[in-house]
Amino acid sequence: MNRPTNKIVIVGAGECGARAAFALREKGYEGDIALIGAEPHLPYERPPLSKDGLAGQFGPKYVADAERYQSAGIKVLTDATVEAIDRGAKTVRIVDGRQLSYDKLLLATGARPRPLSGLPQTAPLIRMLRTHADAAAIRSKIAPGKVLAIIGGGFIGLELAATARKLGADVVLLEGLPRVLSRGVPEEIAAVVAERHRLEGVDIRCNASIAGIEEREDKVEIKLADGGILVADLVVIGIGAVPNTALAEAAGLAIDNGIAVDERLCTLDPDIFAAGDCCSYPLRHYDNRRIRLEAWRNAQDQGTLAAANLMGAAETIASVPWFWSDQYDLTLQIAGLADGAVMTVQRDLGDGAFILFHLDANGRLISASGIGTGNAIARDIRLAEMLIAAGKTPDPQALGSIDTKLKALLAA
């Protein structure tokens, strides 16, 4: 391994950036580490913002406390927005005029909510959810008797709907496509999730087209394209996320659905790496197809990988994409990417839990999607993830049979 550099700067104080900073120390890096974040908080986990963090005792779930950063010798700059990178001078400039030099730079700038085109985004009763401040504003408006309108039937919208129902609010969810969870979730699983929401009292309206949104005193009026009008106390827009690439683009780095990196997370500049939600990368499990993931575990995995490569290693991305979502007492998990599947096999686990295995034209397992209560699917999804990583071509009949252990297919 090459001799460690003596100054590493990490731009983006989220899960990925914080994980990278601590991983550097765990791997023996002794130089200076600066972790720069635009928010006033220390790095915190974002998944709870739409779930337990909103419903329970409210406050950020920190990745680590201040003492741990101090003891690790990690300098954390909060309320600090980086406005420019000077690749020639190897410095980053913060909006308040401060400059930090670096030997190696990691961009972990994350993503931001995708705006709804042509409609107001900053009105007090029209919100998006990304930060703790966003969650606090939303939480203040959710109460029994209040009407929450959610635009977007993806993970964030549905998790927020479940939380709002737990808090006693009425919920109307508007989805422009024919079904919820259209991105990456099989129709069979999406149907289970939608039915559960309806049983909990969520009014799901698919194929909904919005003509306009307007605040009227303490209410929001949503005009639908079919002439209908929906009045709510709060509107939350959750239609996906956009990678934060402006800083990298201004510095002349390549952009391709995110900051373009190679299989080591390195940009076209050998001293600048990118990781987490903000970057796209080639994935060898899928013929080096370039992908970008917005997932908690991906942020952790890439933070650790980036740390190794910032120190001179040449490790490549090996993890299989993995996602999860909690909906009431249901847990949904997906391993791999189902694009390109030509066959789907279902394995019923009992009590309504099941897993769908997706195989490509060569019989290779490329994805597994499951849903069930509690941890019903967790073990089999983990084994499926290992089968995918190993490039296995398991017998479809064996995949569908509860009598065949997935561990045996892995060993075959």
N, C-alpha and C positions, 0 to 999 in steps of 0.2 A: 504494500500500500504506500502511496506517496506521502511525503512529509505533510502533516496537517498545516493548513493556512492559519493565520493568527487573528483574523477578523471575519466573522460570518454575520451577515445581516439578514434577517427574515422579515419580509414585508407581508403582514397579514397575521393578526393575533387570534386566529380561530383554533379549532381542533387540530388542523394539520400543522400550522405554524408552531403551536405549543408542543405538539408531539415531536416535531423535528428538533426543537431546541433541547428538550430533555433527552432525546435519543442521542444527540451529539455528545452530551456529557456521559451517558451510559456507555457509549462506544469509546470513551477515553479522550475526547477532544478537550484540549486545555486552553485554547485561545478565547478571545472575546466573542460573546454572542449578544446581539441586540435583536429584540423581538418588538416590532412596531405595529401597533393597532390603532385604528381610527376611532374605536369606541372608548368610552370612559372606563369600561370594566376590564378586568383581567380576562384572559381567554375563558370562554364558557362553552358548554355543549348546546347546540341548537335544536336537536330533536325534541327535548322536553318542552320547547316553547309552544308546540301545538298540542301537547299531551299533558302529562302530569304537572309540568312546570306551570301550566296555565290553570289547571283545576285545583291544585293543592296550595300549600304555603308558597306564596309567589316570591321568586327571587332567582337570580342566575345560578345554574349548577356549574360551578367553576371546575376547570380542568385541574387546577392546583391552587393552593393559597399563596399569598405573597411571600410567606416565609420559605416555601419550597423553592420559588424562583431565586430568592436571595441566597439560600444555602447552595444552590446549584451554580451560582454566579451568572445568572441570566438576567440581563438588563431589559426590563419591559418598559416600553414607552407607550402610554395610553393617550387617547385624545390627540393622536399624531397622524395626520394624513400625509402620505408621501405623494409629492406632486411631480417628481421627475427623477429619472435615472440618467446619470452621465456615465456611459460605458467606458469612455476614454479615460476619464479621471477615476473611475471606479468609486463613485459616490452616489448616494441617494439624498435628495433634498426634501425636507419636510416643509409644509406650507408656512410654518412660523419662521422659516429661514435657517433652521438648523440643518447641518449636513453631516452625514455619517459616511465614512469610507469603509470599503469592504474588500476582502480578497475573494470571497465567494458570496453570492447573493441567491437567496431563495425567495421566489414569489409564490405566496400562498394567499392570494388576494380574494379567493372565493368567488361567489356569485351574488347577484342581486335579483329581486323579484322582477319578472317580466311585466311591463306595464300593459294595460288594456288600451289599445290604440284609440286616440281621439277622445278619451274620457278623462275627467279630473283624477289626479293621483294623490293630491296633497290635502284634500278637504278633510276636516276633523272626523267626519263620519264615514269616510271612504278610505280604507286602510289596506296595507299589504303587510305580510308577516315575514320578517327576516331577523330582526334584532330583538333584544330584550325590551328596548323602548317600544317597539311595535307591539310586542306581546302585552306590555303593561297598558298601553292605550286600548287594545282590544279587550283585555280583561275587565277594564273599568266600565265597559258598556254591556257586558254579558251578565244577565241576571234573570230570575224567573219573571215571565211576562214580557220580556224584551224579544224582539224579532231580529235575528241575525240572518243576513243574506250572504251566501258565499258564492262567488263566481269562480268556477273551476272544480272539476271532480277528480283531481289527482290526489296524491297522498296527503299533501298539506291541507287541502280543502276538506277531505273526509275525516282526517284526524281532528281538525278543528271542529267539525260538525259533531263528532262524538263527544268531544270535551264540552262543547256548548250545551248539548243535551244533558250531560251529567250535571251541569250547573243550572239547569232548569230553563234555559232559553228556548224559544221556538226557532227552528232552523229551516230555511229554504235554500237548497243548493241548485244552482243553475249550471248546466254543462252543455257546451255547444255541440258536442259530438253525440252519436247515438247511445253511448254508454259511458259510465264512469271508468276510471283507470284504463284508459285506452292505450297509454304508453307503457308497454312492456309487461302488462298483466293479462294473462289469458282471460277470455270472456267467461269461462266457467267460474273462475275465482272472483272476478269482478261482480258476477251475478249474486254470489253468496254475500259479498260485502254490501252490495246495494240493498238486498233484501233485509239484511240485519239493520241497516240504517232506517229503512222504512218501518220496521217493527219497533224501532226506538222513537219513531215519530218525526224523522227527518223527511221533509218534502223534497224529493229529488225530481228535478225536471230536466230531462235530456233534450237534445236538439233545440235548445233555447238560444235565441238570438237577441242580443240587447241593442236597442235603438238609442238609448241615452240614459244617463244617470244624473240626478240633480238633488242637491241638498235643499230641503225646505224646513227652515227653523231647526227643530230637533229631530227631524226625520229625513230619510233618504228615499226618493222616488225613483224606481227603476222602470223604464219604459221598454217593453218587449216588442220585438218586431211584429208579433202577431196581434198587436194592439192592446195586450194586457198590461196592467200596471201593478207593480209590487211595491208596497211601502214597508220599510224596515227601519230599525233603530240604528243599525250599523251594517255596512257592506265591507266584506273582506275579499280582495281580489287575489286568487291563487292559481295562476295559469302558467306556472313554470318559472324558470330562472335563466338569467343571462350571465355568462362568465364575465368577470371584471378583468378586461384585457387592455384598457386604455393606457395604463402606465407602460405596459410591455410594448404595445404598438407604437407609442410615441418614442420609445427607445430603439425602435427599428427591429424588434424581434418578430418572428413569423407568427401569424395568427391563423388558426384553422379550427373553427368552432371551439375557441379557447386558445391559450398560449400553446403553440405547437412545441412538443418536446419529443425526444426519442425514447427508446425503451429504458433508458437510465434516468429519465426525467430531466435531461439536459436540453436547453434551448440551443439555438444556433450559435450563441455566445458560450464558450466552454466554461466561463466563470459564473453563469447565471442558470439556475435551475427553477422549475416551477412544479407545483404539486397541488393535489386536491381538486376542488370544484372548478378552478380557473383554467385547468390545462386539458389538452387532448393528447392522446398517446397511442402508439400501435400496440395491439394486444396479440401475443403470439398464439393464444388458444383459438383465436378467430382469424387466422391467416393474416396477422398483422393489420387487421382493420383498425382504423383510427377511431377511438371513442373518447367520450368525456363523461365522467360519472359524478353525480351529486349524491354522495352516500357517506354516512358517518364512518363506516369501517374503511372505506377507500381513503378517506382523509387521514385516518390513523396509519394505515399501511404505507401510504405514499410519504407521509411525514418521516417514518422510520427509514424507508428506502432512500429518500432524499438526503437524510443525515449521513448515511453511509457513503453516498456518492459525493457529497460535499467534502468529505474527508479523503477522497481519492479512490474509493472503491469503484468497481465497474459492475455492480449488481443490476440485474434487469427485473422488470415487472413480471411477477409470476403469479400473483393472486387472481382468483376468479371473481368477477363482479358478484356482489352479494347485497341484497336489499332486505329490509324488513319494515313492517308497519303494524302497529297495534290499533285495532278497531273494537272498542268495547272489550269483551273477553276473547275476541278472535285475534290470532297472530297470523300474519301473512309473511312468508319468506320466499325469496327468489334467488337462486344461484345460477349464474351464467346468463347468456343472451339467447333468446329463442329465435331471433331473426335467421331465416334459412332453414328452419325445421320443416321436415316433410312428413313426420310421423309424431303423434302424441299418444302416450300410454298413461293410463290412469291407475294409480294404486290407492285403494281405499283402506284407511287405517282404522275405521270404526268411529262411532260417535260423531259422524259428519265430517271428520278430518280426511283429507285426501291430498295426494301429490300427483302432479302432471309431469311426466318426463318427456322431453322434446329431443328428437334425434334428427340428424341431418341425412342427406342422401347416401352417405357412406355408412350409415348406421351408428355414427359417433354421437354420444350423449353430449348435447351442447347447453342444455338448460333444464332446471327443475323448478317448478312452482308449486307451493303448497299452502294450505290454510287449515286451521284447526284451533281449538281452544287451548290456552296455556302453552305448554311445550310439546304438544302432540306431534308436531312435524319436525321439531328442531334437529333431532338426531339423524333422521333420514335425509334432510336437506343438507346437513353437514357431510354425510357420506356421499351424497350426490355431487356435492361440490368437489370432493376428492376424486370421484370418477371422472368428472369433467376435466380437472387439472391433469389427470393421467392419460387423457385422450382415449378412454375406454369405449368399446363398441359392444355394450351388453345386449344379451338376448332380450328383445322386447317382452316376450312372454314372462320371463323371469322378473323383469322390472314391474310388471303388473301384478305379480303374485305376492301376497303378503307372506306366503310360506317361504319365499326366497329372501334371505338376508342380503341387504345391500353390501354388507361387509364382505360376504363371500364373493360377490361380483367384483369387488375391488381387488381381492386377492387372486382372482382367476387370471 
